[in-house]
């Protein structure tokens, strides 16, 4: 049977070789300044774990933190720990909604219905703004009538 060696980090352990931006810093420094990085290390690096006191400190900081069996990873930790499933998508801009939709489609995950509804509303608003900008606020029927000579630009179709 193959032996598995886990690296257990303490407060004074340097993160050299684990994380690009915080390589020379200790776990204690990262916990004080950027604790989300410790979550990344815990959930994404298979053979890295922390002392129980550090895990308790992370639990105190993040209420949705959960322990996983090591060696092991959980690549969906971001959605589970950071994202609140009741996100108000209606406050996001059209570009942000497109970005979220693209992310869900690329990861082949089910798109939440609230995101679809917000995206459809935002898409309609963008299309209306484009119509007003390029057509002067005329409807499709009015534009067609003007093009065919039935209406002048002052006439309105009801």
Buried (B, 14 or more C-beta within 10 A) or exposed (E): EEEEEEEBBEBEBBBEEBBEEBEEBBBBBBBEEBEEBBBBBBBBBEEBBBBEEBBEBBEEEBEEBEEEEBEEBBEEBBEEBEEEEEBEBEEBEBEBBBEBBEEBEEEEEEEBEBBBEBBEBBBEEBEEEEBEEEEEEBEEEBBEBBEEEEBEEEEEEE
